[in-house]
Amino acid sequence: MISLIAQHDYKELKAIWIDAFYEAGVGKMDAEYYADTFLLHHGNYSGLVYRKNDRIVSMLFVVPCYWDGVAGYYVYACATLPQFRGNGYMKALLDTAFEKVQSEKGFGLVLVPGKPDLFGFYEKCGFQVFSHIAEDVFKEKKKSNEFISVKTYNVNIINNIRNRFYKQHFAIQFGYQHIHYIQNQMVNEHGATLFFEDDERKGYAFCIYDKFNKKVDVWEWALISNSLQKDISSFFAGICHCFNVLELSIRSRSGLGLGYERPFSMIRLCSAKQIPEYPYFNLGMD
């Protein structure tokens, strides 16, 4: 039986979350932390569960996101207990979520498969590849101190830079509340939101710092510059300087010629909306 998630389900949902994502390669403590953080910041959003004999065996959450001002849902934390997989429970939940967004005249559902072999499963559930993401390692070659880390941040500034940088390529985004969620992640994981600005250039980067391995992951970045390709190196070097590291792991949208590109997000559309050439879906969720 499919039903909406209720607050008294959180303990059971957290157990499924830890079981499923620990199995997928996430450390048990990390899985527990992400479950707590998500439920704290997004637990008020809709979620669906499949119950069998009054036990939750499969779950998913739907978080509001927007495409050109039209609402839809990002499907997150899809998980089924191992002993109940292969029975169609997740497909039934995804179909119910799709019926929900259809009834609300939304653009559809978007999700990010947790593993490469899940793309085939979601294709069978009516999804198609939506965006690609480029992954690369930047190694510092010149020193730069042009970036500053700020303890207080301005959501409007981030949103303005982001929209200017992605322009028509920026297809799907979360609301302002999600930027607060990301910022909370930065603080809890020894990271920071970095701002860069001079007379001609302006940018930001969401960064997570692994203090044990002296590594920085750049979750999302945007740079406004008249000489983008020339200034990118200076931009990344500034991030290295801020954290006193020699290299970064970077995610970028496709089409910039940065790193290895791979399929990233998938979409199930409610209408014949056209997917742009280089769409970008800013995750910043996991």
Beta strands, then each sheet from edge to edge (+ up, - down):
strand 1: 2-4
strand 2: 47-52
strand 3: 55-67
strand 4: 70-80
strand 5: 108-111
strand 6: 128-139
strand 7: 147-149
strand 8: 170-174
strand 9: 192-197
strand 10: 202-210
strand 11: 215-224
strand 12: 247-253
strand 13: 260-269
strand 14: 280-281
sheet 1: 1+ 2- 3+ 4- 5- 13+ 6- 12+ 11+ 10- 9+ 7-
sheet 2: 1+ 2- 3+ 8- 14-
end
